[in-house]
Amino acid sequence: MQNDPLWRMRHALAGMALALLASVLIAAMLGSWLGDAIGGSYAWRAGLYSALLVYVVVGAVLLFVRVAQHETRPLTAGRVGTWLASLWLWPLLLAWKRRP
């Protein structure tokens, strides 16, 4: 079991899953609020929610691929918070990482 790569990444998988679940709820609230502020129609709210959801899922995939193999610390509420913030700020994190 210790040689299984998924077992070694269990903390990252759990952290990412919990952060992604919270991000779905945040995207729904943010999409609703922004949709009402911009257009007020269901189409605006649904479109913004969909765009935010795609943004967060793309971020989850990119961050997981880049970071998961290095994540070995046990899962805590603070670690889930870090994953959650990372999901929303992933373009900044990737741009910062690439600078020499």
Buried (B, 14 or more C-beta within 10 A) or exposed (E): EEEEEEEBBBBBBBBBBBBBEBBBEBBBEBBBEBBEEEEEEEEBBEBBBEEBBEBBBEBBEBBBEEBBEEBEEEBEEEBBBBBBEBBBEBEEBEEEEEEE
